[in-house]
Amino acid sequence: MPTISKKGRLMPESPIRKLVPYAEQAKKEGKHIYHLNIGQPDIKTPEVALEAVKNNTVEILSYSRSEGSETYRTKLAAYYKKHDIIVKPEDIVVTTGASEALLFLFSSIMDPGDEVIISEPFYANYIAFSTATGVNVVPAICHIDDNFALPSIETFEKLITPKTKSILICNPGNPTGYLYSKEEIQQLANLAKEHDLFLIADEVYREFVYDGETHYSILQLEGLDEHTIVIDSVSKRYSMCGARVGCLVSRNKTVLQTVLKYAQARLSPPTFAQIASEAALDTPQSYFDDVIAEYVDRRDTLIKELQNIEGVKVGSPKGAFYCIVELPIKNSDDFAQWLLEHFDVNGETVMIAPAGGFYSTPSLGLNQVRIAYVLNKESLIKAVNIIKEALKVYKD
Ligand SMILES: Cc1ncc(COP(=O)(O)O)c(C=O)c1O
């Protein structure tokens, strides 16, 4: 029989999606499932974006330019300016989601065997993109007891080897909700400059920052134009996950030219979705004000409910819409599956993401889960109550 590649065999399963068959079975049995496992917000997509698709008069749904349509990139540059990020349309390559931007970037700046240092726990698909490109992940481990703050810069520096090519952070963070301070970003910038490394920030949750804090982008750093690359997306900002539009932003011309070659090989990002994404840039500030108020309310409710459960530890997220929760169990993979297969409260159960998949260190995250607070408050309260009841009867 023909065999598949070693790389293919090494590709990890998504920790978020691997429980789907159990969830499907539970649904067939008539159970209602609260989905706390995936970052699919229930927030409505802005009207302007949907209207632009409904009302457009396109007669041929043609390819766009490989780097994305000129009008969209021009408007994107204006959006960044509003966030004090000064870039030109030609500094942007539009991609099929942030996912494609990450894949193109890893392929463009790293060779197999090179190393990327990532603050851990991290967005699980970073492992998939590094496996696909043969890049080794070196974790900078962060701890729930420090609310997932960056390890000291001395600890960080010890991770740098001759193979290190880049540092990757997610700001604000998925799965931790951690928001990096300007000082932390500056420290990472100093390291990147001193050791001549790329500094990559996944800023897809830029708008989702709470408690009066402000987001500081690596593209606001002075004197680091050759080092900094931002990954971005419309998926979360406008609740447009299905549009599949993201982008990569950098002032490093060589990086952009290299990424563009990958972009040319896949021809173009989706045309209709770029029309929607361009229109979404006209979304009024009031939309974000409402969305942020909603997420703050949800976060506060979730944390309060979780803190009422004995033996549960939870950080206090400052951004994005996730948190890592430590449970009084040994194996969150088993617990998450058991919730779907064997447990319900009045016909309702919960789907959570076991946190092991957000760590590259095999021994970490085993008693943790990631919860996405993408459901309304009433649902969150019910879902946490299910977890509370489940913990009373679950045996590891
Ligand atoms: C941190 C982070 N980066 C990238 C992505 C992928 O985004 P996209 O839908 O634009 O591919 C996600 C999706 O959840 C994410 O959480």
PDBQT file of the ligand as one rigid body, heavy atoms in Angstrom, charges set to zero:
ROOT
HETATM    1  C1  LIG A 401      -4.567  33.166  18.119  1.00  0.00    +0.000 C 
HETATM    2  C2  LIG A 401      -5.194  32.764  16.845  1.00  0.00    +0.000 A 
HETATM    3  N1  LIG A 401      -4.515  32.915  15.710  1.00  0.00    +0.000 NA
HETATM    4  C3  LIG A 401      -5.031  32.523  14.534  1.00  0.00    +0.000 A 
HETATM    5  C4  LIG A 401      -6.278  31.980  14.453  1.00  0.00    +0.000 A 
HETATM    6  C5  LIG A 401      -6.813  31.564  13.116  1.00  0.00    +0.000 C 
HETATM    7  O1  LIG A 401      -7.536  32.614  12.581  1.00  0.00    +0.000 OA
HETATM    8  P1  LIG A 401      -8.229  32.537  11.158  1.00  0.00    +0.000 P 
HETATM    9  O2  LIG A 401      -9.660  32.177  11.372  1.00  0.00    +0.000 OA
HETATM   10  O3  LIG A 401      -8.097  33.949  10.638  1.00  0.00    +0.000 OA
HETATM   11  O4  LIG A 401      -7.487  31.570  10.323  1.00  0.00    +0.000 OA
HETATM   12  C6  LIG A 401      -7.029  31.796  15.606  1.00  0.00    +0.000 A 
HETATM   13  C7  LIG A 401      -8.348  31.161  15.551  1.00  0.00    +0.000 C 
HETATM   14  O5  LIG A 401      -8.967  30.831  16.525  1.00  0.00    +0.000 OA
HETATM   15  C8  LIG A 401      -6.475  32.194  16.832  1.00  0.00    +0.000 A 
HETATM   16  O6  LIG A 401      -7.134  32.050  17.991  1.00  0.00    +0.000 OA
ENDROOT
TORSDOF 0
